[in-house]
Amino acid sequence: MVQYSKKIQAVPEPTIRRMPSYLAFAEGLLRKGQQFVSSTQIANYMNIDPTQVTKDLSYTTIVGKTRVGYEVKAIVDVLSEFLGFSVMDNAFLVGAGSLGSALLHDSGLNHFGLKIEAAFDINPSTIGRKINDVEVFHIDQFRDLAQELNVIMGIITVPAENAQTVADLMVAWGIKAIWNFTPARIKVPEDIIVQNTTLYSNLAIIFNKLHQERREE
């Protein structure tokens, strides 16, 4: 049984961050033909407390059945819609270097509702190329193409020292949400959504823990 709440609740960011993992786990179970899953099973997969799973899923108002658990297909369907993965959103990427190219080659983004319509750069050797069928344009064409295609999401994969300049241009050209892959912390107006994804920060955490273990040996 699946119910939808009529009242929109503010969902904590840690909950949002866990939900894609719930979805991936449920999709795996669905492929295996499993119909129901308990909060304990999900919690064991996530290595968290079952009460946290119950609380997280309550934001979607998916209702479990006593002694049976949650319907796996309901988790997949509801979370896909709740997280925005069931509707395709278009984005522009600025910075078609190594990291940008890797994202352009990541066809899995389409599965999560993101389609990169075009890429932009200033490198003459890159402009005009197609990377995984996505054409690379000069940055000067960003504004007109964004208006033409009604794109309001931008992805920044330029060198860190250029990130703020690109962010400023994106905001001026009508972008409302920015996914920033650089270590720089860009400053934008309050009404612009920014999500920072810094690979180097995660690497620093790994190295710190690894080196700490070596120091303790």
N, C-alpha and C positions, 0 to 999 in steps of 0.2 A: 504494500500500500504506500503510495507516494502522495504527499500533500504539499501544497505550496503556500507559504505564508503571504498574506496580503500586506503585511507591514514589513517594510524594508529595514533590516537591522544592520548596524555598523559591524562589520566582521573584522576582528583583530587580524593584523598582518601575519602573525605566526600561524594562525589558522589557515589563511589563504595559502601560505607557503607549504603547508602539509597536504592540502587537498589534491594537488596534482599527483602526489604519491599514492593517496587513497584511490584515485582514479586509475592509475597505472596498475595497481594491485587488483582492482576489481575487473579491469579489462583482461588481465591474465586469467583470472578465475572464470570469466565469461567464455573465453576461448576454450577452456578445459571442460565447459559444460556445467560448472557449479552454479546452482541457483541461489543459494543463500550463504551469507557469511556473517560471523559474529563480530562484535566489537573487539573481543579478545583476540581473534585471528588477525584482525587488522592491526591491533596494538602490538602483537608479537612481530608482525612484519615491520612495523615502524619503530619498534623498541621504545614504545611509550606506554603510558597507563591507559587501560580501556576507557576510563571515565573521560579522558581527554578526547578520544575518538567520538564518544557519544556526544560530548559537548560541541565538538567541531561540526559534526553532521547535523546537529540541531539547528544550525543556522540555515540549512537548506530545507528544514522540516521534513526530511526523509524519516519515516517512522518504521522502526524495527518491529518484528513480530516476536512475542514472548516465546522463549525456548526455541526459536528458529533463527532469529537474527534479521539482517537486512537483505532485501532482495538485491542480488548482484547487478542485474540489468538496471534497476532503478538507480543505484549508485552511479553507474556509468552514464545513464541518460541525464540525470539531474545535475551531476557535477560537471558534465561536459557543457551543459547550458549555463549553469551557475558561474563557471569560470570563464565563459565567453569563448570556449573552444569550438562550439557547434556552429558559430557564425564566422565567416571569413572576413578578416579585416586586412586592409592593404597598408603597406608601409613603404617608405623610401629609405635607402641606406646611403650614408655618406662616408666614404673611405673604403675604396675597393682594393685595399692592400691584402696582406696575408689573412688577417682576422676577418675583414669584411668578406673576402672570397670564401673563407670557411663557412661563414653564415649563409652565404648565397648557395653553397653546395649542400646545406642542411635541409634536405627535402622534408625532414620530420617536422619542420615548423608549420607546414601546411596542415598537418594532423592536429595541431593545436590552434588552428584558426588564424594563422598569420601568413600572408602572402607578400613577399617583397616584390613590388611592381617594377622598381627601377633602382639602379645604383648611380652614385655620383662621385666624381673625383676631379682632380686638377692635373693629373699626370697624363700627358699627351699619349704615352704608350698604352695607357689603360682605356682612355676614352674611345668609345666606338666598339669596344670588344663586347662579347656576350659571355657571361659567367653563369653556367647552368641555366641558359636561356634567358637570363636577366641582362638587359643592355645597360652599359655604363655610359652615362652622359656627363657633360661638363656641369659643374656646380651651378653655373649661371642659368641653366635650364630648369633648375629645381622649382622656382616659384611658379612658372607657367604650367609645368606638368602637374604640380600639386593642385593647382586650381582646376586644371582640366580633368584630372582623375579623382578629384575630391579626396585626396590623401591627407590625413590629419595626424599620422604617426610617423616619427622619424627615428632612425637608428644611427648612432654615432660610433664609428669604428676608426676614427682618424687618430693621429698621434696626440697625446695628452695636451700638448701645448696649443693645439688648434681646436680643442673641444669647445671652449667657451665661444669662440668666434662662430663655429658651426651652429651651436645652440642658439646664439643670438639671431643668426640668419633664419633658422627654422621657425623661431617664434615670430619673427617679422613676416614670414611667408605663410603663416596660418597653421603651423603644426601645433597640436594641442597635447600631444603625449610624446615623450622622448625616452628611448631605451639607450642608456649611455654605457658603452663597454670600455670606456677609458678610465684610468685612475683619477682623472681630474674630477673635482666636484663642481659641476656647473651651476650657475646662478640664473634662475628664470623667474618670471612672475608667478605669484601664488596660484593662479588658475591653470598653470601648466603642470601636467603630470610628468614626473621624472622617476625612472627606475634605474638605479646604478647596479651594474653587474661587472665586478672587477675580478678578472681571473687571477691577477697577481695577489690579491688579498687572500683568496683561498689557498694559493700556493704558499704564501707566507705562513698561514695557519698550519699547513701540512709540515713544512720545514721546521717550524717552531716545536711542534709536538715530536717530530722525528728526532730532532737534535736534543730535545729535553730527555727523551728516552735514552739516547746515547750517553748523555752526561750522567745519568743515574746508574748506568751499568758499571 
